[in-house]
Amino acid sequence: MLLTQKPELFEGLIVQKRKLGYTDLELTTVGLGTWAMGGPWQFGWGPQDDGEAIAAILTALEKGINWIDTAPVYGCGHSEELVGQALKQTAIKPIIATKCGLLWNQKREKVSCLKPHSIRDECHASLKRLGVELIDLYQMHRPEPEEDIEKAWEEMAKLAQEAKVRYIGVSNFNVEQIKRIRKIAPVASLQPPYSMLHREVEDELLNYCAENNIGVVVYSPMCRGLLTGKFSQERLAGLPLDDHRRRKPDFHEPRFNATLHLVDKLRPIAERNNITLAQLAISWVLRRSEVTAAIVGARRPQQIAETYVASDLELSSEDIEQIEQFLSERLEKIRR
Ligand SMILES: NC(=O)c1ccc[n+]([C@@H]2O[C@H](COP(=O)([O-])OP(=O)(O)OC[C@H]3O[C@@H](n4cnc5c(N)ncnc54)[C@H](OP(=O)(O)O)[C@@H]3O)[C@@H](O)[C@H]2O)c1
């Protein structure tokens, strides 16, 4: 299942597509992630240039990427606004995925809210910022507060009935939480984290989603840039104070150094395949047929111009086995 539908030739590359769960959406296996573009807030990525962000979105579309993932909370509305501005500058109409359930306060800190009236208000605000009449995929950002997920899902199902959104999905849910809401309305997709450094989704979720025809769009496939080969102790030390990555355990010892070693070992694999480390990291998550697509973050056009190529890559079983070995060695290192 979830095999490539109609490969599209683009600049000599085949931008692969896979069908999203039970829906009729055919997503390119690389989707554009727009979190970092949103600029400063509690979980910002340091200074951000709007012109570059819009250029990155337009580059993604020109390269054949057919969908964009955003969220109201990314930059407190700003990421969605930038997507809306970019859409005005192109005739291409990509599939738009956004989210609900995370608001923000005056200090630009996230506030979880799954109250039905709030979900409805959020949807209207997102439609306005994005400048579209319909959101193709509307996702509950987090199952928080957990006791409210059923009521929120009911409201999202109503928004779908009213054709304000086309399909509804979830993000950061576990199997039990998905089972609870599936009793109310079908789940089109799950958006979980997945990368060489975060493989929890392999335990249960991938299998469950495949068995139940739920699409899987994985986030942070390059582990927020760590797997691109562009990180070093110097770059880490120089990250802006308002870059949230400074606070993530992956960017602290012993994990950070273990990842630098891993990346050094991955380098020859990328070289012999004539690809970059960023492309290797993305094609590695796409090796799993249960994964519909990877959401690949970018905030500059050159970044996505490099990474979209991963849509057309297939790793050999020897490469996959060797990567498996390197990942086990890294785990041993950080457990010691
Ligand atoms: N649902 C959720 O809870 C959730 C959580 C996380 C992410 N997401 C979604 O998934 C998307 C992707 O995840 P992510 O942005 O966290 O992580 P990611 O895709 O693993 O990494 C993105 C970062 O990697 C760096 N990068 C990108 N292309 C590069 C290249 N060609 N060479 C070197 N570095 C490159 C950039 O950082 P620099 O510009 O700093 O170098 C970029 O911001 C997000 O934008 C968002 O849409 C959703």
Ligand as a Chemical Component Dictionary entry (heavy atoms), coordinates in Angstrom:
data_LIG
# 
_chem_comp.id                   LIG 
_chem_comp.type                 NON-POLYMER 
_chem_comp.pdbx_formal_charge   0 
_chem_comp.three_letter_code    LIG 
# 
loop_
_chem_comp_atom.comp_id 
_chem_comp_atom.atom_id 
_chem_comp_atom.alt_atom_id 
_chem_comp_atom.type_symbol 
_chem_comp_atom.charge 
_chem_comp_atom.model_Cartn_x 
_chem_comp_atom.model_Cartn_y 
_chem_comp_atom.model_Cartn_z 
_chem_comp_atom.pdbx_ordinal 
LIG N1  N1  N 0  3.343  18.834 14.653 1  
LIG C1  C1  C 0  4.371  19.212 15.374 2  
LIG O1  O1  O 0  4.332  19.222 16.617 3  
LIG C2  C2  C 0  5.626  19.611 14.649 4  
LIG C3  C3  C 0  6.840  19.699 15.371 5  
LIG C4  C4  C 0  7.991  20.017 14.635 6  
LIG C5  C5  C 0  7.912  20.269 13.275 7  
LIG N2  N2  N 1  6.710  20.201 12.621 8  
LIG C6  C6  C 0  6.597  20.473 11.173 9  
LIG O2  O2  O 0  7.629  19.789 10.479 10 
LIG C7  C7  C 0  8.443  20.726 9.771  11 
LIG C8  C8  C 0  9.861  20.208 9.674  12 
LIG O3  O3  O 0  10.430 19.991 10.924 13 
LIG P1  P1  P 0  11.564 20.937 11.535 14 
LIG O4  O4  O 0  11.526 22.232 10.823 15 
LIG O5  O5  O -1 11.393 20.889 13.006 16 
LIG O6  O6  O 0  12.905 20.151 11.290 17 
LIG P2  P2  P 0  13.745 19.630 10.053 18 
LIG O7  O7  O 0  12.954 19.629 8.813  19 
LIG O8  O8  O 0  14.347 18.369 10.516 20 
LIG O9  O9  O 0  14.908 20.734 9.993  21 
LIG C9  C9  C 0  14.682 22.017 9.470  22 
LIG C10 C10 C 0  15.926 22.881 9.666  23 
LIG O10 O10 O 0  17.065 22.251 9.115  24 
LIG C11 C11 C 0  17.908 23.220 8.537  25 
LIG N3  N3  N 0  18.020 22.922 7.086  26 
LIG C12 C12 C 0  17.018 22.807 6.189  27 
LIG N4  N4  N 0  17.479 22.524 4.953  28 
LIG C13 C13 C 0  18.803 22.468 5.070  29 
LIG C14 C14 C 0  19.821 22.222 4.154  30 
LIG N5  N5  N 0  19.553 21.982 2.868  31 
LIG N6  N6  N 0  21.101 22.236 4.591  32 
LIG C15 C15 C 0  21.354 22.474 5.908  33 
LIG N7  N7  N 0  20.426 22.722 6.837  34 
LIG C16 C16 C 0  19.155 22.712 6.420  35 
LIG C17 C17 C 0  17.255 24.565 8.746  36 
LIG O11 O11 O 0  17.769 25.139 9.938  37 
LIG P3  P3  P 0  18.720 26.447 9.840  38 
LIG O12 O12 O 0  18.036 27.386 8.898  39 
LIG O13 O13 O 0  18.832 26.928 11.241 40 
LIG O14 O14 O 0  20.037 25.953 9.306  41 
LIG C18 C18 C 0  15.802 24.190 8.909  42 
LIG O15 O15 O 0  15.066 25.155 9.598  43 
LIG C19 C19 C 0  8.241  22.048 10.538 44 
LIG O16 O16 O 0  8.601  23.183 9.759  45 
LIG C20 C20 C 0  6.773  21.959 10.839 46 
LIG O17 O17 O 0  6.008  22.288 9.681  47 
LIG C21 C21 C 0  5.581  19.864 13.298 48 
# 
loop_
_chem_comp_bond.comp_id 
_chem_comp_bond.atom_id_1 
_chem_comp_bond.atom_id_2 
_chem_comp_bond.value_order 
_chem_comp_bond.pdbx_ordinal 
LIG N1  C1  SING 1  
LIG C1  O1  DOUB 2  
LIG C1  C2  SING 3  
LIG C2  C3  SING 4  
LIG C2  C21 DOUB 5  
LIG C3  C4  DOUB 6  
LIG C4  C5  SING 7  
LIG C5  N2  DOUB 8  
LIG N2  C6  SING 9  
LIG N2  C21 SING 10 
LIG C6  O2  SING 11 
LIG C6  C20 SING 12 
LIG O2  C7  SING 13 
LIG C7  C8  SING 14 
LIG C7  C19 SING 15 
LIG C8  O3  SING 16 
LIG O3  P1  SING 17 
LIG P1  O4  DOUB 18 
LIG P1  O5  SING 19 
LIG P1  O6  SING 20 
LIG O6  P2  SING 21 
LIG P2  O7  DOUB 22 
LIG P2  O8  SING 23 
LIG P2  O9  SING 24 
LIG O9  C9  SING 25 
LIG C9  C10 SING 26 
LIG C10 O10 SING 27 
LIG C10 C18 SING 28 
LIG O10 C11 SING 29 
LIG C11 N3  SING 30 
LIG C11 C17 SING 31 
LIG N3  C12 SING 32 
LIG N3  C16 SING 33 
LIG C12 N4  DOUB 34 
LIG N4  C13 SING 35 
LIG C13 C14 SING 36 
LIG C13 C16 DOUB 37 
LIG C14 N5  SING 38 
LIG C14 N6  DOUB 39 
LIG N6  C15 SING 40 
LIG C15 N7  DOUB 41 
LIG N7  C16 SING 42 
LIG C17 O11 SING 43 
LIG C17 C18 SING 44 
LIG O11 P3  SING 45 
LIG P3  O12 DOUB 46 
LIG P3  O13 SING 47 
LIG P3  O14 SING 48 
LIG C18 O15 SING 49 
LIG C19 O16 SING 50 
LIG C19 C20 SING 51 
LIG C20 O17 SING 52 
# 
